[in-house]
Amino acid sequence: MPHHSRLYKIVIDVPAVDHADEVSFWRAAAGVDLKQEDAFPEYHHGTLPGQDFWLLVQRLDDGAARVHLDIHTDDLAAEVA
């Protein structure tokens, strides 16, 4: 049986010192109200207009700024294989 995977989210990881500026920048650039997650205040996220696709800005405790993509699948074992 086939499985399905899709690109689900762009995650922008930024140092704490730059986090507020990055959230402001991406709100304006994407035209999205990035809301702070109650349970995880280091995350600000929103759905991109016209898409079932998320943008998330994550505050890092340490480390350099980076970007990664989240892929969701309905069958993790098949995806790994």
Summary of the structure (lengths in Angstrom):
residues: 81
radius of gyration: 14.4
end to end distance: 13.6
largest distance: 47.1
contacts: 188
relative contact order: 0.34
helix: 25%
strand: 41%
